[in-house]
Amino acid sequence: MKSLAKKMHRFLVSEDGPTAVEYAVMLALIVIVCLTAISAIGTNASSTFQGVADQL
C-alpha cells in the first residue's frame, strides 16, 4: 500500500505531463497562425499576378 501511495505522490508532483500538454497547445497555435499567414499571402500573390496578367 505504501508503494502505491509513493507512486501516486510522484505522479502528482511530476510536471512532465502538463509541460507536454503546454508544448502541444503552443505547437497547435503556431501551426494555425502559419497556415493562416500562408493562405493570406497566397491570396494576395494570386491577385497581384492576376492584375499583372490583365495589364499584359
TACOR-V787133 format. One record per residue. N is the residue number from 0. RES is the residue in one small letter. SS is DSSP state (H for helix, E for strand, - for the rest). Layout:
n=N res=RES ss=SS
n=N res=RES ss=SS
This chain:
n=0 res=m ss=-
n=1 res=k ss=H
n=2 res=s ss=H
n=3 res=l ss=H
n=4 res=a ss=H
n=5 res=k ss=H
n=6 res=k ss=H
n=7 res=m ss=H
n=8 res=h ss=H
n=9 res=r ss=H
n=10 res=f ss=H
n=11 res=l ss=H
n=12 res=v ss=H
n=13 res=s ss=-
n=14 res=e ss=-
n=15 res=d ss=H
n=16 res=g ss=H
n=17 res=p ss=H
n=18 res=t ss=H
n=19 res=a ss=H
n=20 res=v ss=H
n=21 res=e ss=H
n=22 res=y ss=H
n=23 res=a ss=H
n=24 res=v ss=H
n=25 res=m ss=H
n=26 res=l ss=H
n=27 res=a ss=H
n=28 res=l ss=H
n=29 res=i ss=H
n=30 res=v ss=H
n=31 res=i ss=H
n=32 res=v ss=H
n=33 res=c ss=H
n=34 res=l ss=H
n=35 res=t ss=H
n=36 res=a ss=H
n=37 res=i ss=H
n=38 res=s ss=H
n=39 res=a ss=H
n=40 res=i ss=H
n=41 res=g ss=H
n=42 res=t ss=H
n=43 res=n ss=H
n=44 res=a ss=H
n=45 res=s ss=H
n=46 res=s ss=H
n=47 res=t ss=H
n=48 res=f ss=H
n=49 res=q ss=H
n=50 res=g ss=H
n=51 res=v ss=H
n=52 res=a ss=H
n=53 res=d ss=H
n=54 res=q ss=H
n=55 res=l ss=-
